[in-house]
């Protein structure tokens, strides 16, 4: 997965994100709207991560966002 794919499938991605970071509210998820920089900011705010740590964790999440969620798997050949 990459950030462009996440933005396009944000409704499905929100569930995975909520599972990963339960402190994020529905309002937070609506505000993030699949944008990396907004997710990083919310992770800093809710979890107290330094910017670099929040970026690293966000990027790790996006790499595995499709795992276990059929709606988020990239389908080859489409």
N, C-alpha and C positions, 0 to 999 in steps of 0.2 A: 504494500500500500504506500501511497504517497499523499502529500497534503492536498493535491488537486482532487484525488479520488475521495478523500475524506470529506472535503467540502461538498462534493456532489452527492454523497450518501450520508449526510449529516444526521438525519433522523435515525438511521440504523446505528451510526457510530456513537450516538449519545448514550445508548445502553451500555456499550463496552466501556466508555469513558466513565460513566457513573459507577460501574463495577470496580474499575481501577482506582478511582478517586471519589469515594463516597461523600467527602466534604463539599464537593461541588454541588450547588443547588441547581434546580431546573432553570432558574433565572440566569445563573452563571452559564449553563450550557446553551441557552438561547442567545446570550450575549456573545459567546465564543463563536458560534455559527461556523465551525470548521476552520477557523483561522488560527494558525500556529501562534502568532504573537499574542493573541488574546488568551489562548490556553496557557501560555507561559506566564502571562501576567496573573491569571487566576490561580495558578499553582503557587506562585510566589506569595500571593495574598492569603490563600487558604492554608497552605502548608509551611510557609516560611522558608521555602527554598531560595537559595541564591539564584540569580538569573541563569547562570551557566548550568546549574543543577536542574532547574526547571526545563531548560531547553533540551538537555540530555534525556530527561525522563519523558518529555513530550515526543521526542524523536524515537525513543525506544518503543513507546506505546504505538505510534503510527506504523512502525515496521511490523508489529504483531496484531494490529487492529482487526485484521480479517480472521485470525485464528479463532476457531470455535463459533464463528458467526457467518453462516452461509451467505447472508445478505451482503456482507462486506468483502467476500472473496472476489478478487479480480478474475474475470473469466477471459481466458485467452481465446483469440480468434474473433472477438466481437469488435 
